């Protein structure tokens, strides 16, 4: 869907016919992301200071995956956004433009969202900085690095503590989740509600970009 209005129509059809609906935001079923989510919740890197997120090829296309991952990892909604169109970057389809933005969660975590030209390379990276360490998500979500802060000779420095690479199928995990939901009546890990939340954030960024970067509050429908 291209906006919240279309998402609402899809939601109404789902509620009417009651299919097993699993959205393909695949990283929610990655074990690596489960660990990162748990580490953040347990404050393994302290209080979150800033997050930088990189994506390419369209806000509603790959940008949506980034927004969903942020919500999943942080366990909270994005409350307000400010966005501007990156006119230097090409996307396909061209109507789905790249938008750079500043996002703020309910607890006040600030996130920088930055886009890249798909013709140069595809990218999906996150840099999560806490008060006692940081986590880097690289390689489209297949690799993560944990860094701790140690005292240097002049200023504190980041030191690599652990690097984990787990190659996952972008299809298998979501299909397994769909089968479990059907057979065991479980709630999908990537659900209709989560998808609606993502679209609300994307719409707010688009509205902000049309208003020259004015801060816009995200309007959730559920």
VENNORUR-V995487 format. One record per residue. N is the residue number from 1. RES is the residue in one letter. SS is DSSP state (@ for helix, = for strand, . for the rest). OMEGA is omega as a letter, one per 20 degrees, with the letter a starting at -180 (999 if undefined). NEAR is the number of other C-alpha atoms within 8 Angstrom. Layout:
[[N | RES | SS | OMEGA | NEAR] [N | RES | SS | OMEGA | NEAR]]
//
This chain:
[[1 | X | . | a | 5] [2 | X | . | r | 6] [3 | X | . | a | 10] [4 | X | @ | r | 11] [5 | X | @ | r | 6] [6 | X | @ | r | 9] [7 | X | @ | r | 12] [8 | X | @ | r | 9] [9 | X | @ | r | 8] [10 | X | @ | a | 8] [11 | X | @ | r | 9] [12 | X | @ | r | 8] [13 | X | @ | r | 9] [14 | X | @ | a | 10] [15 | X | @ | a | 7] [16 | X | @ | a | 6] [17 | X | @ | r | 6] [18 | X | . | r | 7] [19 | X | . | r | 5] [20 | X | . | a | 7] [21 | X | . | r | 9] [22 | X | . | a | 12] [23 | X | . | a | 10] [24 | X | . | r | 6] [25 | X | . | a | 9] [26 | X | @ | a | 12] [27 | X | @ | r | 9] [28 | X | @ | a | 11] [29 | X | @ | r | 11] [30 | X | . | r | 10] [31 | X | @ | r | 6] [32 | X | @ | r | 9] [33 | X | @ | r | 12] [34 | X | @ | r | 11] [35 | X | @ | a | 8] [36 | X | @ | r | 10] [37 | X | @ | a | 12] [38 | X | @ | r | 8] [39 | X | @ | r | 10] [40 | X | @ | a | 12] [41 | X | @ | a | 8] [42 | X | . | r | 6] [43 | X | . | r | 8] [44 | X | . | r | 9] [45 | X | . | r | 15] [46 | X | . | r | 10] [47 | X | . | a | 8] [48 | X | = | r | 11] [49 | X | = | a | 10] [50 | X | = | r | 11] [51 | X | = | r | 13] [52 | X | = | a | 11] [53 | X | = | a | 13] [54 | X | = | r | 13] [55 | X | = | r | 15] [56 | X | = | r | 17] [57 | X | . | r | 18] [58 | X | @ | a | 14] [59 | X | @ | a | 13] [60 | X | @ | r | 10] [61 | X | @ | a | 9] [62 | X | @ | r | 11] [63 | X | @ | r | 12] [64 | X | @ | r | 12] [65 | X | @ | r | 9] [66 | X | @ | a | 12] [67 | X | @ | r | 10] [68 | X | @ | r | 12] [69 | X | @ | r | 11] [70 | X | @ | r | 8] [71 | X | @ | r | 11] [72 | X | @ | a | 10] [73 | X | @ | a | 11] [74 | X | @ | a | 9] [75 | X | . | r | 7] [76 | X | . | a | 9] [77 | X | . | r | 8] [78 | X | = | a | 12] [79 | X | = | a | 10] [80 | X | = | a | 12] [81 | X | = | r | 17] [82 | X | = | a | 14] [83 | X | = | r | 16] [84 | X | = | r | 13] [85 | X | = | r | 9] [86 | X | . | a | 10] [87 | X | . | r | 6] [88 | X | . | a | 5] [89 | X | . | r | 10] [90 | X | . | r | 12] [91 | X | . | r | 14] [92 | X | . | i | 8] [93 | X | . | a | 6] [94 | X | . | a | 7] [95 | X | . | r | 6] [96 | X | . | a | 12] [97 | X | . | r | 12] [98 | X | . | r | 16] [99 | X | = | r | 15] [100 | X | = | a | 12] [101 | X | = | r | 12] [102 | X | = | a | 11] [103 | X | = | r | 13] [104 | X | = | a | 13] [105 | X | = | a | 12] [106 | X | . | a | 9] [107 | X | . | r | 6] [108 | X | . | r | 6] [109 | X | . | a | 11] [110 | X | = | a | 11] [111 | X | = | r | 11] [112 | X | = | r | 12] [113 | X | = | a | 12] [114 | X | = | a | 11] [115 | X | = | r | 13] [116 | X | = | r | 14] [117 | X | . | a | 13] [118 | X | . | r | 11] [119 | X | . | r | 6] [120 | X | . | r | 6] [121 | X | . | r | 8] [122 | X | . | a | 11] [123 | X | . | r | 10] [124 | X | . | a | 13] [125 | X | = | r | 13] [126 | X | = | r | 11] [127 | X | = | a | 11] [128 | X | = | a | 12] [129 | X | = | r | 12] [130 | X | = | a | 12] [131 | X | . | a | 9] [132 | X | . | a | 10] [133 | X | = | r | 14] [134 | X | = | r | 12] [135 | X | = | r | 13] [136 | X | = | r | 11] [137 | X | = | a | 13] [138 | X | = | r | 11] [139 | X | @ | r | 9] [140 | X | @ | r | 9] [141 | X | @ | r | 11] [142 | X | . | a | 12] [143 | X | = | r | 13] [144 | X | = | r | 13] [145 | X | = | r | 12] [146 | X | = | r | 12] [147 | X | = | r | 12] [148 | X | = | r | 12] [149 | X | = | r | 10] [150 | X | = | a | 8] [151 | X | . | r | 8] [152 | X | . | a | 7] [153 | X | . | a | 5] [154 | X | . | a | 5] [155 | X | . | r | 6] [156 | X | . | a | 9] [157 | X | = | r | 8] [158 | X | = | r | 9] [159 | X | = | r | 8] [160 | X | = | a | 9] [161 | X | = | a | 8] [162 | X | = | r | 7] [163 | X | = | a | 9] [164 | X | = | r | 7] [165 | X | = | r | 7] [166 | X | . | r | 7] [167 | X | . | a | 6] [168 | X | . | r | 6] [169 | X | . | r | 6] [170 | X | . | a | 8] [171 | X | . | a | 7] [172 | X | @ | a | 7] [173 | X | @ | r | 11] [174 | X | @ | r | 13] [175 | X | @ | r | 8] [176 | X | @ | r | 8] [177 | X | @ | r | 12] [178 | X | @ | r | 12] [179 | X | @ | r | 8] [180 | X | @ | r | 10] [181 | X | @ | a | 12] [182 | X | @ | a | 9] [183 | X | @ | a | 7] [184 | X | @ | r | 6] [185 | X | . | r | 7] [186 | X | . | r | 8] [187 | X | . | a | 6] [188 | X | . | r | 10] [189 | X | . | r | 8] [190 | X | . | a | 12] [191 | X | . | r | 11] [192 | X | @ | a | 10] [193 | X | @ | r | 7] [194 | X | @ | r | 9] [195 | X | @ | r | 11] [196 | X | @ | r | 13] [197 | X | @ | r | 11] [198 | X | @ | a | 11] [199 | X | @ | r | 13] [200 | X | @ | r | 14] [201 | X | @ | r | 13] [202 | X | @ | r | 12] [203 | X | @ | r | 10] [204 | X | @ | r | 14] [205 | X | @ | r | 15] [206 | X | @ | r | 10] [207 | X | @ | r | 9] [208 | X | @ | a | 16] [209 | X | @ | r | 14] [210 | X | @ | r | 8] [211 | X | . | r | 7] [212 | X | . | r | 8] [213 | X | . | r | 10] [214 | X | . | r | 9] [215 | X | . | a | 9] [216 | X | = | r | 11] [217 | X | = | a | 8] [218 | X | . | a | 11] [219 | X | . | r | 7] [220 | X | . | a | 7] [221 | X | . | a | 6] [222 | X | . | 999 | 3]]
//
